[in-house]
Amino acid sequence: MTKKVLFLLHGGTISQLEHQDENGHKYLIPAKDPELFTQAAAGILSRFNGELEIVTEFMTTKDSSNMIPEDWTELALRIKKAQNEELYEGVVVTHGTDTLAYTSAALSFALHGSNPNGSSLRIPICITGSQKSIYAQGTDAYHNLYYAFKTISQACDEGIADVLVNFDKDVMHGARVIKVSESNYTAFASPNYPNIGHVNQQKLFLSRSLVNTEDRFLPTTNDQVHFDDRILSIDLTPGLNPAIIEAVLDKDLIKALIIRTYAAGNLPSERKNNLLPIVTLAKKKNIPVFLTSKVAAANASGADYEPGMKALHAGAIPCFDQTEAVVAVKIAWLIGNDLCNSVEDFNEAMRTNYVGELSSNSQEPLVQF
């Protein structure tokens, strides 16, 4: 039986054109006419005639470095309409690689919702892109597009209802994926969670046990699709001056502070670079301070070393094995939909696995200091 699939063109390298400026420099720019990409992709789509009824729709051609939270909301609402009103059975989205992991995380939260015991998503979503434009020689665009639709078709057959990312030969969980290369075709990885599927000898294999399924569907009229942008994320570096962060906190411009630690969730706690007073000050202002990691495969629990434990005692919130992209998006989602009102609420939320973003074995027991 033919499956009805929505194909959303949402920008990125995959649809960009080469441009030469007045100085002879060549670089990619967003195409002004999306019909060019539609024509270029027509051959791939035709391979699914009789299997999929594909409806193509243009949303944006922007470079993904220009994506903002409002774009996530717009995309999530379009997919919700496709599922709930237009009865599509799956959605494929093209996207640029720079912020693909952020968008896939945002869709995971916005489409599943905040009930960890069920989901408001009942169809599969697959996001893909490419490292080279579809018009470039040796492009990976055709391969990735083909397996994105192959993934959607097979996910429909297997009752998968989750946000997936397809790139090169891998299918990954939307709330676990990170970008690992600027140019290699294996541009994404899932360091803290098994891949959902892979391509082997041109055959696609999916692991249904690793994803949300349609039998967990819980209908809701409460759309949680908003994301707050008053979040500051900083990299921890040797010698980081606490006065700079304190100045930001004193302006009351932010709702949350993310510190990307070296790996395990440790904060400097000695001499002039002691950041513990910053955590204490933020907590007094009801601004949560989150500890995540600059290392991809890490568990930022803060519980393995003295500097981490001191940070936890001061009130910092560990993010465990959640990726940097997921942490930023999750906090924006929690604030944007009024799901947390205190530092204690955020502490509990970062220990809650809403959409598959968090491993239960990465967490230490919750202790309120």
C-alpha positions as CSV (number, residue, x, y, z in Angstrom):
1,M,0.0,0.0,0.0
2,T,1.3,3.4,-1.0
3,K,2.5,5.6,2.0
4,K,1.9,9.3,2.0
5,V,5.1,11.2,2.8
6,L,5.7,14.9,3.1
7,F,9.1,16.2,1.8
8,L,10.1,19.5,3.4
9,L,12.9,21.5,1.8
10,H,14.5,23.3,4.7
11,G,17.7,24.7,3.3
12,G,21.3,23.7,3.7
13,T,24.3,22.8,1.5
14,I,22.3,20.1,-0.3
15,S,20.3,22.7,-2.3
16,Q,22.9,25.5,-2.5
17,L,24.5,26.8,-5.7
18,E,28.0,27.8,-6.4
19,H,28.5,31.6,-6.7
20,Q,31.5,33.5,-8.0
21,D,31.9,37.1,-6.7
22,E,33.6,40.1,-8.4
23,N,37.0,39.0,-6.9
24,G,36.8,35.5,-8.4
25,H,36.0,33.8,-5.0
26,K,33.7,30.8,-5.3
27,Y,31.4,29.8,-2.5
28,L,28.0,28.3,-2.0
29,I,24.9,30.5,-1.6
30,P,21.2,29.6,-1.0
31,A,19.3,29.1,-4.2
32,K,16.6,31.7,-4.9
33,D,14.5,29.2,-6.9
34,P,13.7,26.0,-4.9
35,E,12.3,24.5,-8.1
36,L,15.9,23.8,-9.2
37,F,16.4,21.5,-6.3
38,T,13.1,19.8,-6.9
39,Q,14.1,19.0,-10.5
40,A,17.5,17.8,-9.4
41,A,16.0,15.4,-6.8
42,A,13.2,14.2,-9.1
43,G,15.2,11.1,-10.2
44,I,15.6,9.9,-6.6
45,L,11.9,10.5,-5.8
46,S,10.8,8.6,-8.9
47,R,12.5,5.4,-7.5
48,F,9.8,5.3,-4.9
49,N,6.8,5.4,-7.3
50,G,4.2,2.9,-6.2
51,E,5.8,2.7,-2.7
52,L,5.5,6.3,-1.5
53,E,3.3,9.2,-2.5
54,I,5.7,12.1,-2.0
55,V,4.5,15.6,-1.7
56,T,7.3,18.2,-1.9
57,E,6.9,21.5,-0.1
58,F,9.4,24.4,0.2
59,M,10.0,26.1,3.6
60,T,13.4,27.9,3.3
61,T,16.7,27.9,1.4
62,K,18.6,29.6,4.2
63,D,22.0,28.4,5.3
64,S,21.6,26.4,8.6
65,S,24.1,28.8,10.4
66,N,21.2,31.3,10.2
67,M,18.6,29.0,11.8
68,I,17.0,30.4,15.0
69,P,14.6,28.9,17.5
70,E,11.6,30.4,15.7
71,D,12.6,28.2,12.7
72,W,12.3,25.1,14.9
73,T,8.8,26.2,16.1
74,E,7.7,26.8,12.5
75,L,9.0,23.4,11.4
76,A,7.5,21.6,14.3
77,L,4.1,23.1,13.8
78,R,4.2,22.2,10.1
79,I,5.0,18.6,10.9
80,K,2.3,18.5,13.6
81,K,-0.2,19.7,11.0
82,A,1.0,17.0,8.5
83,Q,0.5,14.3,11.1
84,N,-2.7,15.5,12.8
85,E,-4.7,17.1,10.0
86,E,-3.3,16.0,6.7
87,L,-2.7,12.4,7.8
88,Y,0.8,12.0,6.4
89,E,2.5,8.8,7.4
90,G,6.1,10.2,7.4
91,V,8.1,13.4,6.9
92,V,11.5,13.8,5.3
93,V,13.4,17.1,6.0
94,T,16.5,18.5,4.2
95,H,18.7,20.6,6.5
96,G,22.2,22.1,6.6
97,T,24.8,20.2,8.6
98,D,25.9,23.1,10.9
99,T,22.8,23.1,13.0
100,L,21.2,19.9,12.0
101,A,21.8,18.3,15.5
102,Y,20.1,21.3,17.1
103,T,17.1,21.1,14.8
104,S,16.7,17.3,15.3
105,A,16.8,17.8,19.1
106,A,14.3,20.6,18.9
107,L,11.9,18.5,16.8
108,S,12.4,15.6,19.2
109,F,11.2,17.8,22.2
110,A,8.5,19.7,20.3
111,L,6.9,16.7,18.6
112,H,7.1,14.1,21.5
113,G,6.2,16.5,24.3
114,S,6.9,16.5,28.0
115,N,5.2,13.2,29.0
116,P,8.0,10.6,29.4
117,N,5.4,7.9,29.6
118,G,4.1,8.6,26.1
119,S,4.5,10.7,23.0
120,S,2.4,13.0,20.8
121,L,4.3,11.8,17.8
122,R,2.9,8.8,15.9
123,I,4.8,9.0,12.6
124,P,8.5,8.8,11.7
125,I,10.5,12.0,10.8
126,C,13.9,11.7,9.0
127,I,16.3,14.6,8.6
128,T,19.1,14.5,6.1
129,G,21.5,16.8,4.3
130,S,24.8,16.5,2.4
131,Q,28.4,17.7,2.5
132,K,28.3,18.7,-1.1
133,S,25.6,20.4,-3.1
134,I,23.3,18.2,-5.2
135,Y,24.8,20.0,-8.2
136,A,28.4,19.2,-7.3
137,Q,30.5,16.4,-8.8
138,G,30.8,13.5,-6.5
139,T,28.0,14.7,-4.3
140,D,26.7,12.7,-1.4
141,A,23.2,14.3,-1.8
142,Y,21.7,11.6,-3.9
143,H,22.8,8.8,-1.6
144,N,21.5,10.5,1.5
145,L,18.2,11.5,-0.1
146,Y,17.6,7.9,-1.3
147,Y,18.3,6.4,2.1
148,A,16.2,9.1,3.9
149,F,13.2,8.0,1.9
150,K,14.2,4.4,2.4
151,T,14.4,5.0,6.1
152,I,11.0,6.6,6.2
153,S,9.4,3.8,4.2
154,Q,10.8,1.1,6.4
155,A,10.1,3.1,9.6
156,C,6.4,3.4,8.6
157,D,6.3,-0.4,8.0
158,E,7.8,-1.1,11.4
159,G,5.7,1.4,13.4
160,I,8.5,3.7,14.3
161,A,7.4,7.1,15.6
162,D,10.6,9.1,16.3
163,V,12.9,11.8,14.9
164,L,15.8,10.1,13.0
165,V,18.8,11.5,11.3
166,N,20.1,9.8,8.1
167,F,23.6,10.5,6.9
168,D,26.0,8.4,4.8
169,K,25.4,4.8,5.9
170,D,24.0,5.5,9.4
171,V,20.6,6.2,10.9
172,M,20.9,7.9,14.3
173,H,18.6,9.1,17.0
174,G,17.6,12.8,16.6
175,A,18.3,13.5,20.3
176,R,21.7,11.8,20.3
177,V,23.4,13.0,17.1
178,I,26.4,15.3,16.8
179,K,28.4,16.7,13.9
180,V,31.9,15.3,13.9
181,S,33.3,16.5,10.5
182,E,33.1,19.6,8.3
183,S,33.9,17.7,5.1
184,N,33.8,13.9,5.5
185,Y,30.7,12.1,4.2
186,T,30.5,10.5,7.6
187,A,29.6,13.9,9.1
188,F,27.6,12.8,12.1
189,A,27.9,10.3,15.0
190,S,26.0,9.1,18.0
191,P,28.8,8.7,20.6
192,N,26.6,7.9,23.7
193,Y,23.8,5.8,22.1
194,P,23.8,3.0,19.5
195,N,22.9,3.9,15.9
196,I,19.3,3.2,15.0
197,G,20.2,1.7,11.7
198,H,22.8,1.2,9.0
199,V,23.2,0.5,5.4
200,N,25.0,-2.8,4.5
201,Q,25.4,-4.0,1.0
202,Q,22.7,-1.5,-0.1
203,K,20.2,-2.9,2.5
204,L,18.9,-0.9,5.3
205,F,18.6,-2.4,8.8
206,L,16.7,-0.6,11.6
207,S,16.6,-1.4,15.3
208,R,13.0,-0.8,16.4
209,S,13.9,-1.4,20.1
210,L,16.0,1.7,20.2
211,V,13.3,4.2,19.3
212,N,9.8,5.4,20.1
213,T,7.0,3.5,18.5
214,E,3.5,4.4,17.5
215,D,1.9,2.3,20.2
216,R,3.1,4.9,22.7
217,F,1.0,7.6,21.1
218,L,-0.9,9.9,23.5
219,P,-2.9,12.6,21.8
220,T,-2.6,16.1,23.3
221,T,-3.9,19.6,22.5
222,N,-1.0,21.2,24.4
223,D,1.6,22.2,21.9
224,Q,5.0,22.6,23.5
225,V,6.8,24.0,20.5
226,H,8.4,27.1,21.8
227,F,12.1,27.8,22.6
228,D,13.5,30.6,24.7
229,D,16.7,32.3,23.5
230,R,17.9,33.9,26.7
231,I,20.5,31.3,27.3
232,L,24.3,31.8,27.5
233,S,26.6,29.0,26.7
234,I,30.3,29.4,27.4
235,D,33.4,27.2,26.9
236,L,35.5,26.5,30.0
237,T,39.1,27.5,29.3
238,P,42.1,27.8,31.6
239,G,42.1,31.3,33.1
240,L,38.5,32.1,32.3
241,N,37.8,35.3,34.3
242,P,34.7,34.9,36.6
243,A,34.2,38.7,36.5
244,I,33.1,38.5,32.9
245,I,30.3,36.0,33.7
246,E,29.3,38.0,36.8
247,A,28.9,41.1,34.7
248,V,26.4,39.2,32.5
249,L,24.5,37.8,35.5
250,D,24.3,41.3,37.0
251,K,22.5,42.6,33.9
252,D,19.7,40.0,34.3
253,L,19.8,39.3,30.6
254,I,19.8,35.5,30.7
255,K,17.5,32.8,32.1
256,A,20.1,30.0,32.1
257,L,23.9,29.5,31.9
258,I,25.6,26.5,30.3
259,I,29.2,25.9,31.1
260,R,30.9,23.4,28.7
261,T,33.4,21.8,30.9
262,Y,36.5,19.9,29.9
263,A,34.8,16.5,30.2
264,A,33.4,15.2,33.4
265,G,31.6,18.3,34.8
266,N,34.5,19.8,36.8
267,L,34.7,23.6,37.6
268,P,37.7,25.6,38.7
269,S,37.5,26.1,42.4
270,E,40.8,27.8,43.3
271,R,42.4,31.2,43.3
272,K,41.2,34.0,41.0
273,N,39.5,31.6,38.5
274,N,37.2,30.1,41.1
275,L,33.8,29.8,39.4
276,L,31.9,28.5,42.5
277,P,30.8,32.0,43.6
278,I,29.3,32.4,40.1
279,V,27.2,29.3,40.6
280,T,26.1,30.6,44.0
281,L,25.2,34.0,42.6
282,A,23.3,32.6,39.8
283,K,21.3,30.3,42.1
284,K,20.3,33.3,44.2
285,K,19.0,34.9,41.1
286,N,17.1,31.7,40.2
287,I,19.3,31.3,37.1
288,P,20.3,27.6,36.7
289,V,23.9,26.8,35.9
290,F,24.3,23.6,33.8
291,L,27.5,21.5,33.5
292,T,28.0,19.8,30.1
293,S,31.0,18.6,28.2
294,K,33.2,19.8,25.3
295,V,34.1,16.1,24.8
296,A,31.6,14.2,22.6
297,A,31.7,10.9,24.4
298,A,31.5,12.0,28.0
299,N,29.3,11.9,31.1
300,A,29.3,15.3,32.7
301,S,28.0,14.0,36.1
302,G,30.3,16.2,38.2
303,A,30.5,13.4,40.7
304,D,33.8,11.8,39.9
305,Y,36.3,14.5,41.1
306,E,36.5,17.0,43.8
307,P,36.1,20.1,41.6
308,G,32.9,18.6,40.2
309,M,31.5,17.8,43.6
310,K,32.2,21.3,44.8
311,A,30.3,22.6,41.8
312,L,27.3,20.3,42.6
313,H,27.4,21.5,46.3
314,A,27.3,25.1,45.1
315,G,24.2,24.3,43.1
316,A,25.4,23.5,39.6
317,I,23.2,21.1,37.6
318,P,24.9,18.1,35.8
319,C,23.8,17.1,32.3
320,F,25.3,13.6,32.3
321,D,25.7,12.1,28.8
322,Q,23.3,14.5,27.0
323,T,25.0,16.1,24.0
324,E,25.9,19.8,24.0
325,A,23.2,20.4,21.3
326,V,20.5,18.6,23.3
327,V,21.4,20.4,26.5
328,A,21.1,23.9,24.8
329,V,17.8,23.0,23.1
330,K,16.3,21.2,26.0
331,I,16.9,24.2,28.3
332,A,15.4,26.5,25.7
333,W,12.4,24.2,25.4
334,L,11.9,23.9,29.2
335,I,11.9,27.7,29.6
336,G,10.0,28.4,26.4
337,N,7.1,26.2,27.5
338,D,7.1,27.1,31.2
339,L,8.0,23.6,32.3
340,C,10.4,24.7,35.0
341,N,10.2,27.6,37.5
342,S,13.1,27.0,39.8
343,V,16.7,25.7,39.9
344,E,15.3,22.6,41.6
345,D,12.8,22.1,38.7
346,F,15.7,22.3,36.2
347,N,17.7,19.8,38.3
348,E,14.9,17.3,38.1
349,A,14.3,18.0,34.4
350,M,17.9,17.3,33.4
351,R,17.5,13.9,35.0
352,T,14.3,13.2,33.1
353,N,14.6,11.3,29.8
354,Y,11.8,13.0,27.8
355,V,12.6,11.9,24.3
356,G,15.5,9.4,24.5
357,E,18.2,12.1,25.1
358,L,19.5,10.7,28.4
359,S,20.9,7.3,29.5
360,S,19.6,6.1,32.8
361,N,23.0,4.5,33.7
362,S,24.8,7.8,33.3
363,Q,23.1,9.4,36.3
364,E,24.1,9.6,39.9
365,P,21.3,9.6,42.6
366,L,19.7,12.9,43.0
367,V,21.0,14.7,46.1
368,Q,19.8,18.2,46.9
369,F,22.7,20.1,48.5
